Amino acid sequence: MSTVAAKYTAADSIQVLEGLEPVRKRPSMYIGGVDAKGLHHLAWEIVDNSVDEHLNGHADEIRVTLHKPGDALTVSDNGRGIPTDIHPKHKKSGVELVLTVLHAGGKFGDGESGYYHSGGLHGVGASVVNALARKLVATVKRDGHEYVQTFAKGVPLTKLEKVGPARGHGTTIYFEPDNSIFKVTRFDADTLKSRLEDMSFIHSGLKITFKNEVTGETTEFSHPGGIPEYLAKLVKRTEKATVTEAIFGVKRDTGERVECALQWTESTDESISSYVNGIRTPGGGTHENGLKTAVRKAVQNYCEIHPEAKKAIKGLKISAEDIREGIVAVLSVFVREPMFQGQTKEKLNNPELEAAIDNFIRPALETWLNNNKSAADLIVGRIVLSAQAREASRAAATEVKRKTTTSRRLSLPGKLADCKSTDRDDTELFIVEGDSAGGSTKQGRNNVYQAVLPLKGKILNGEDLPTYKVMQNQELSDLVTVIGTGAGDKFRYEGLRYGKIILLMDADADGHHITTLMLDFFFRHLPELIKRGHVYIGQPPLYRIDVGKETHWARDDDDKERILAGLKANAKPEITRFKGLGEMDFKALSMTTLDPRSRTVLKVRIDEVLEAANTFKDLLGKDAQPRYDFIMQKADQAADEDLDV
């Protein structure tokens, strides 16, 4: 562990910018939502604080414990420990300031008193977690003593107490998410493990231990191979051959640290995993744009100075997408003052980073291509094939005779209840299961802009089937005809007939299964519709809860329990569980599920293409073993009513 000196030794190194009050009123502003993603963001905020201690040379170990039954976490590190002395201005201990005041923390100090590198300058992470926790206990070891303070919903229940002498140093945070705010409070062990393992690759000198008390398993993550080792893992996930055995890697440890590794594969997708100060940025940003620019310029420059490559691309319109098709890359940058888009830190906005990353990576990649000519020529050949396929696709689209709206409608399946509007961007297509649900949805919809297509039961599992085989299934063939784009290599985006395609299945286990099959179908055979943001998942209620003259709607069992817990002690609720959408009164269905003014729909987005492909293969592929393993791991989370017996 590094012994970098720092004056993070007193509470006056902590700067305070504003209060904590807004967090509980508008939690989504700080964690992105109160769903499962927002829940896990609490974990990342606390873990990121421990990672900041590692980044600045004060910790080399982090331990994360998932407590039974899965709705509480402990995060512990062997860093310096949060300052415990009293802040001279605010008259509170450093621990209480960090955990109760928004924008209080070492991230606002200079390089000596605070952090040189951190997961963001917001400084709100610990206090936000505390505000949204029904209970939080902070334990600090420093200066030979152990200190403990307990909080609830952001409010101190005790003062910071010196409980006795202690060896070592570090910070431990135990917290339980507030079930009056979160729809679900149970953490997913696989989500935690995956993120922690990724962190161990990015921080090659950091040891991370994950203890799952629910299953009794303990996993240690330590990857001294770092980013090149991580790249090899990601490439393996693609299940596609690599274009070259050699990989490109570049690293700079001085100043603003940068590390990148990449390799071309035969996949039709690109996959770039980018990180800023160790935090995953699924939305990309200026650092990722700099990498993309560097790759494009380096390949173009190589082709310009090598006659064979220049001849190969002559007459072709090589796009940036052609150059990056099949690329798998990992980019990690460390920035003194990162500017993230929002508190969830999904995208980096530092404008200077794009040119800085381009200027660092491009010459290194050019040198690598010139020194590895055999590999470079294979890469150029891969790019040429991609450009040729793209041009052939454009040519085919040009030759397709555009049909009028009237002629298109005459050839549409009879079971489709189409809408009156022909304005694609304003129209919606609801895909529902069965004629009964179709009938209710048709009655409850606004037929000006909402269309309904009922399907018969569970659709074909197309995970391991080519598109032409899938299209032999009547239900899926009808669906593609209604959507208007074609599928697979016959996909034509300009044929799309609806701005929103909403999967509206029953809220039970069968409905979730059909939704999974549908998502796999779109992911494998109509991926462009997901990429362009046209695919959504409807959120119909599973329960109706009547209490006197009041009616509540619950989407699932956790939502139901949350509503019931909030009722008065003498309330006598009447609970109705819907077996399907067809059982709902069409007016209720319209209000809860169809009307944009009162409904909730989830936009389908793929942040990790390789991870999504792996998940679909595990859940729906021909090999049953991964599916069996998944079921055994998750069996304790299944409710009795979800089991098919």
DAFEN-V339110 format. One line per field, one symbol per residue. ss: DSSP state (H for helix, E for strand, L for the rest). A space follows every 50 residues. Layout:
ss = ???
//
This chain:
ss = LLLLLLLLLLHHHLEELLLLLHHHHLLHHHHLLLLHHHHHHHHHHHHHHH HHHHHLLLLLEEEEEEELLLLEEEEEELLLLLLLLELLLLLLEHHHHHHH LLLEEHHHLLLLLLLLLLLLLLLLHHHHHHHLEEEEEEEEEELLEEEEEE EELLEELLLLEEEEELLLLEEEEEEEELLLLLLLLLLLHHHHHHHHHHHH HHLLLLEEEEEELLLLEEEEELLLLHHHHHHHHHHHHHLLLELLLLLEEE EELLLLLEEEEEEEELLLLLEEEEEELLEELLLLEHHHHHHHHHHHHHHH HHHHHLHHHHHHHLLLLLLHHHHHLLEEEEEEELLLLLLELLLLLLLELL HHHHHHHHHHHHHHHHHHHHHLHHHHHHHHHHHHHHHHHHHHHHHHHHHL LLLLHHHHHHLLLLLEELLLLLLHHHLEEEEEEHHHHHHHHHHHLLLLLE EEEEELLLLLLLLLLLHHHHLLLHHHHHHHHHHLLLLHHHLLHHHLLLLE EEEELLLLHHHHHHHHHHHHHHHHHLHHHHHLLLEEEELLLLEEEEELLE EEEELLHHHHHHHHHLLLLLLLLEEEELLLHHHLLHHHHHHHHHLLLLLL EEELLLLLHHHHHHHHHHHHLLLHHHHHHHHHHHHHHLLHHHLLL
//
